[in-house]
Amino acid sequence: MLTGKQRAYLRGIANTVQCLYQIGKEGITDNVIAQFDDALEAREIIKIKILPNSLLDTKDVIAELSETLNAEPVSAIGSKVVIYRQSSNKENRNIVIPK
């Protein structure tokens, strides 16, 4: 569970991260989950855009992804969602969250 300061720190990092992933009309499928899982392992923080044709609510998407991927929700603003999960591989850990 992240504190408010930790979440704010991660939002600052997310400002510099490009939105590389999208959720479209298919919604959240097993392939999408696998792709996001691999991305979180490699990058630790990802930004996802929810396309207008997906008809999914941003809050529902961040809740489902966080639960399924065992990740922390960082922000859900407009059509963009940011989630964080510390990499299990110590070599991939780039983000140091302040206590």
Residue frames as qw, qx, qy, qz and C-alpha x, y, z in Angstrom:
[[0.000, 0.890, 0.456, 0.000, 0.00, 0.00, 0.00],
 [0.440, 0.330, 0.008, 0.835, 1.42, 3.35, -1.06],
 [0.170, -0.625, -0.402, 0.647, 1.22, 6.50, 1.02],
 [0.313, 0.906, 0.255, -0.130, 0.13, 9.82, -0.45],
 [0.112, -0.835, 0.414, 0.346, 3.74, 11.04, -0.74],
 [0.466, -0.180, 0.801, 0.330, 4.85, 7.84, -2.45],
 [0.488, 0.606, 0.624, 0.078, 1.94, 8.04, -4.88],
 [0.164, 0.959, 0.000, -0.230, 2.80, 11.70, -5.63],
 [0.305, -0.607, 0.625, 0.384, 6.43, 10.70, -6.24],
 [0.490, 0.134, 0.814, 0.281, 5.32, 8.00, -8.70],
 [0.384, 0.825, 0.405, -0.087, 2.96, 10.45, -10.45],
 [0.031, -0.879, 0.304, 0.365, 5.98, 12.72, -10.97],
 [0.367, -0.294, 0.800, 0.373, 7.87, 9.85, -12.57],
 [0.482, 0.463, 0.740, 0.071, 4.83, 8.96, -14.69],
 [0.252, 0.877, 0.076, -0.403, 4.80, 12.48, -16.16],
 [0.026, 0.676, -0.609, -0.414, 7.99, 11.62, -18.06],
 [0.413, 0.004, 0.902, 0.126, 6.79, 8.15, -19.14],
 [0.359, 0.152, -0.470, -0.792, 5.20, 7.84, -22.56],
 [0.746, 0.114, 0.416, -0.507, 1.86, 6.11, -22.95],
 [0.096, 0.371, -0.845, -0.373, 2.95, 2.92, -24.77],
 [0.029, 0.193, 0.981, -0.015, -0.07, 0.74, -24.05],
 [0.429, -0.039, -0.135, -0.892, -3.75, 0.99, -24.99],
 [0.285, 0.242, 0.897, -0.235, -6.97, -0.74, -24.11],
 [0.238, 0.049, -0.469, -0.849, -9.41, -0.81, -27.01],
 [0.685, -0.093, -0.158, -0.705, -12.80, -2.27, -27.81],
 [0.708, 0.007, -0.706, 0.007, -11.72, -5.79, -26.82],
 [0.615, -0.729, 0.046, -0.295, -11.28, -4.59, -23.24],
 [0.252, -0.645, 0.703, -0.159, -9.01, -6.36, -20.77],
 [0.934, 0.163, -0.260, -0.180, -8.17, -9.76, -22.23],
 [0.894, -0.356, 0.150, 0.228, -5.68, -12.42, -21.17],
 [0.700, 0.391, 0.086, 0.592, -3.24, -11.18, -23.83],
 [0.015, -0.841, 0.047, -0.538, -3.48, -7.64, -22.49],
 [0.710, -0.683, 0.139, -0.103, -2.85, -8.88, -18.94],
 [0.903, -0.063, 0.141, 0.402, 0.20, -10.88, -20.08],
 [0.477, 0.614, 0.048, 0.627, 1.58, -7.87, -21.97],
 [0.254, -0.849, 0.099, -0.452, 1.11, -5.54, -18.99],
 [0.862, -0.489, 0.105, 0.078, 2.64, -8.14, -16.64],
 [0.805, 0.170, 0.092, 0.561, 5.79, -8.32, -18.79],
 [0.215, 0.743, 0.026, 0.633, 5.92, -4.52, -19.06],
 [0.521, -0.806, 0.082, -0.269, 5.64, -4.06, -15.29],
 [0.905, -0.286, 0.105, 0.298, 8.43, -6.56, -14.73],
 [0.664, 0.312, 0.121, 0.669, 10.70, -4.68, -17.13],
 [0.140, 0.587, 0.067, 0.795, 9.70, -1.04, -16.41],
 [0.228, -0.251, -0.697, 0.632, 8.00, -1.10, -12.98],
 [0.220, 0.557, 0.355, -0.718, 5.65, 1.77, -13.95],
 [0.216, 0.235, 0.717, 0.619, 3.43, 1.91, -17.01],
 [0.304, 0.371, 0.164, -0.862, 0.95, 4.40, -18.41],
 [0.238, 0.295, 0.891, 0.248, -2.07, 3.03, -20.26],
 [0.290, 0.139, -0.116, -0.940, -4.51, 4.92, -22.48],
 [0.378, 0.370, 0.827, -0.193, -8.12, 3.78, -22.60],
 [0.031, 0.083, 0.554, 0.828, -9.48, 4.38, -26.07],
 [0.442, 0.077, 0.170, -0.877, -12.97, 5.91, -26.45],
 [0.698, 0.078, -0.505, -0.502, -14.28, 2.83, -28.29],
 [0.305, 0.102, -0.906, 0.275, -13.53, 0.58, -25.30],
 [0.546, -0.533, -0.307, -0.569, -16.54, 1.82, -23.28],
 [0.700, -0.296, -0.536, 0.367, -14.68, 1.02, -20.03],
 [0.287, -0.941, -0.032, -0.175, -14.56, 3.36, -17.05],
 [0.351, 0.661, -0.521, 0.410, -11.10, 4.51, -15.97],
 [0.442, -0.508, 0.547, -0.496, -11.71, 3.68, -12.29],
 [0.952, -0.005, 0.198, -0.232, -12.91, 0.17, -13.15],
 [0.781, 0.519, -0.299, 0.176, -9.87, -0.44, -15.36],
 [0.129, 0.641, -0.595, 0.468, -7.35, 0.64, -12.74],
 [0.671, -0.357, 0.470, -0.448, -9.09, -1.46, -10.07],
 [0.975, 0.164, 0.079, -0.124, -9.17, -4.58, -12.24],
 [0.653, 0.589, -0.383, 0.282, -5.59, -4.21, -13.47],
 [0.138, -0.646, 0.573, -0.486, -4.25, -3.53, -9.97],
 [0.796, -0.242, 0.423, -0.359, -5.97, -6.59, -8.56],
 [0.950, 0.311, 0.007, -0.036, -5.12, -8.92, -11.44],
 [0.635, 0.587, -0.331, 0.378, -1.48, -7.84, -11.77],
 [0.709, -0.530, -0.277, 0.375, -0.85, -7.42, -8.04],
 [0.404, 0.329, 0.020, 0.853, 0.15, -3.82, -8.75],
 [0.144, -0.541, -0.435, 0.705, -0.42, -0.48, -7.03],
 [0.270, 0.807, 0.436, 0.293, -2.74, 2.07, -8.62],
 [0.405, -0.150, -0.071, 0.899, -0.97, 5.40, -9.02],
 [0.221, 0.389, 0.104, -0.888, -3.44, 7.57, -10.91],
 [0.286, 0.455, 0.799, 0.269, -6.51, 7.44, -13.11],
 [0.084, 0.599, 0.100, -0.790, -7.11, 10.77, -14.81],
 [0.492, 0.504, -0.279, -0.652, -9.24, 11.20, -17.91],
 [0.935, 0.256, -0.136, -0.205, -8.48, 8.31, -20.23],
 [0.494, 0.528, -0.630, 0.282, -5.04, 7.54, -18.79],
 [0.859, -0.498, -0.011, -0.114, -4.15, 5.05, -16.05],
 [0.291, 0.645, -0.647, 0.284, -0.80, 4.62, -14.30],
 [0.912, -0.391, -0.030, -0.118, 0.10, 1.49, -12.33],
 [0.103, 0.716, -0.654, 0.221, 3.27, 0.48, -10.47],
 [0.961, -0.271, 0.011, -0.051, 4.73, -2.82, -9.33],
 [0.248, -0.755, 0.596, 0.112, 8.24, -3.37, -8.03],
 [0.702, 0.424, -0.547, -0.167, 10.19, -5.73, -10.24],
 [0.923, -0.364, 0.118, -0.049, 10.95, -9.14, -8.75],
 [0.827, 0.253, -0.041, 0.501, 14.31, -9.08, -10.56],
 [0.435, -0.747, -0.073, 0.497, 16.74, -6.90, -8.58],
 [0.443, -0.071, 0.406, 0.797, 18.59, -5.96, -11.78],
 [0.075, 0.561, 0.573, 0.593, 15.42, -4.36, -13.22],
 [0.299, -0.796, -0.454, 0.267, 14.67, -2.22, -10.15],
 [0.379, 0.392, 0.096, 0.833, 15.14, 1.37, -11.27],
 [0.291, -0.689, -0.144, -0.648, 12.61, 3.19, -9.10],
 [0.386, -0.106, -0.690, 0.603, 13.44, 3.83, -5.46],
 [0.322, -0.733, -0.412, -0.435, 10.35, 4.95, -3.57],
 [0.035, 0.446, -0.489, 0.749, 10.97, 7.27, -0.60],
 [0.309, -0.283, -0.864, 0.280, 9.81, 5.93, 2.77]]
